[in-house]
Amino acid sequence: MLKLALVDLKCSIASWRLWTLLGWLEVRQRYARSRVGPFWLTISMGVMIASIGVVYGTLFGQKMSDYLPFLASSLVMWNAFAQMVQEGSVAYINSGTYIRQASTPKLIYQLQVIWRNLVVLAHNFVIVLVLLVLFGVKSWEVLPLFIPGLALFLLNALWIGMLAGLLSARFRDLPQIIAALIQVAFYITPIIYKPTSLNRYAFIVEWNPLAYLMEIVREPLIGQAPSALTWGVTAGMALVGWPIALAMTGRYLKRIPYWV
């Protein structure tokens, strides 16, 4: 089972021209004949960050030069994660026509989701860069840690999307459940508030794996080095999650065309 999934993954990665082209075309198609194009994503995200930043920054008594970069990096990365998981849950369903008609590696459709949302992330990340220029980079020493942090972030988003897509192809009510769970997770994960704000309810963050997934990419951007615990939890999530996702994919890979 695991061998079958690994072969499919290898063939999917080798077909990178296909899934990168399909992902890019989907982004372009959404904003066809628009003068601003995909940068509408950046504009809408910028407006949301500015609105939430002013309101919650004032309510929490935060210094804007610290809070806005924190909020921007949090919302931009959370939006990427949420979209990767939600779109991953319907990747096989939405590509059912291709799956039934052509013999292609199935994980191509999950890689397509990751690539498409990486393109969106690149557009939204402009906001983070602008705020870093305006308020200054807090620490050039820890900033490069964002790269390995982003790699762990994507690895975890991919295996979660793989499992969600496989189970959603079999159980069609699951995408709606996943969307609801992600919305709940948004409120219990430190995104618009800092982890230290919960005081006696800090256990909500300590036992929330998504909090560590956010910290691994956010902290280097705001001038803090992720703790050893953060690296350990996110790496552990990938080490545990990937074998499970691959084993499940290998077991049910041949059933996907019948499910979709």
C-alpha positions, -999 to 999 in steps of 0.1 A, spaced: 0 0 0 27 24 10 48 15 -21 18 22 -44 13 57 -28 50 65 -31 50 55 -68 20 78 -73 37 106 -54 69 102 -74 50 103 -107 30 133 -96 61 153 -87 76 143 -120 46 157 -138 52 192 -123 47 209 -156 11 197 -156 0 207 -121 19 240 -121 2 249 -154 -32 239 -142 -29 257 -109 -17 289 -126 -45 288 -152 -71 285 -125 -57 316 -108 -57 335 -141 -92 323 -150 -107 336 -117 -95 371 -126 -98 370 -164 -104 404 -180 -96 422 -147 -71 450 -149 -58 443 -114 -59 405 -117 -49 383 -88 -38 415 -69 -75 418 -59 -66 391 -34 -39 414 -20 -62 444 -19 -90 425 -1 -65 410 24 -49 444 30 -83 460 37 -91 432 62 -57 434 79 -61 472 83 -96 470 96 -89 442 121 -56 458 130 -71 491 140 -100 477 159 -84 448 178 -51 466 182 -70 494 200 -91 469 220 -60 449 231 -39 481 237 -13 470 213 15 490 197 7 492 160 43 488 149 43 454 166 7 443 162 2 449 125 32 427 113 20 400 138 -16 402 124 -6 404 88 18 374 90 -9 355 110 -38 361 86 -18 356 54 -4 323 65 -37 311 81 -56 320 49 -31 299 29 -34 269 53 -72 271 54 -75 272 16 -50 244 11 -70 221 34 -104 231 22 -96 230 -14 -76 198 -8 -107 182 6 -126 187 -27 -96 182 -50 -106 147 -62 -143 156 -64 -137 187 -85 -113 169 -108 -136 139 -111 -140 143 -149 -102 141 -154 -98 112 -130 -125 91 -147 -113 98 -183 -75 98 -180 -50 75 -162 -30 101 -143 -13 100 -109 -39 110 -83 -17 132 -61 -13 156 -90 -46 172 -79 -33 177 -44 -1 192 -56 -21 215 -79 -40 228 -49 -8 235 -30 8 253 -60 -23 274 -67 -24 285 -31 13 292 -31 6 316 -60 -21 333 -39 2 333 -9 29 351 -29 4 378 -38 -8 383 -2 27 381 11 33 415 -5 14 430 25 38 414 50 68 427 30 53 462 30 48 462 67 84 449 73 97 478 52 75 503 70 82 491 106 116 475 100 128 439 102 130 430 139 158 406 135 178 397 104 194 368 122 161 348 126 144 359 94 160 331 73 143 306 96 111 314 77 123 292 48 125 259 67 94 269 87 75 274 54 87 239 42 73 223 73 41 244 70 36 231 34 44 195 42 18 195 70 -8 212 49 -2 187 21 -7 155 41 -38 170 58 -52 179 24 -44 144 11 -63 127 39 -92 152 37 -95 148 -1 -95 110 2 -121 108 29 -142 136 13 -143 116 -20 -159 87 0 -180 108 24 -195 138 6 -206 156 38 -171 158 50 -160 190 31 -188 210 49 -176 195 83 -140 205 75 -150 240 66 -168 243 99 -139 229 119 -115 253 102 -137 282 112 -137 271 148 -100 265 147 -95 302 136 -109 314 169 -90 290 192 -57 296 173 -37 327 182 -41 346 149 -58 379 158 -46 377 194 -11 369 208 -6 336 225 3 353 258 -31 370 259 -50 340 272 -34 339 307 -50 311 326 -65 297 294 -31 293 278 -36 255 276 -59 262 246 -27 273 227 -4 247 243 -26 218 232 -34 232 198 -11 218 171 -22 245 146 -8 271 170 26 257 166 21 255 128 14 292 127 43 300 150 69 282 128 62 307 100 52 337 119 78 341 146 108 346 122 88 374 105 83 392 137 118 389 149 116 358 172 132 324 168 107 295 170 113 275 202 126 239 201 91 228 211 76 245 181 101 228 157 96 195 174 57 196 173 56 207 136 83 182 126 65 155 146 32 163 129 48 157 95 66 125 106 34 110 119 10 124 94 28 116 61 30 78 67 -7 77 76 -17 98 46 4 77 22 -8 44 37 -45 55 33 -38 68 -2 -21 36 -12 -50 15 2 -78 34 -15 -60 49 -46 -77 26 -71 -112 34 -56 -110 71 -61 -123 70 -98 -154 50 -85 -160 75 -56 -159 106 -77 
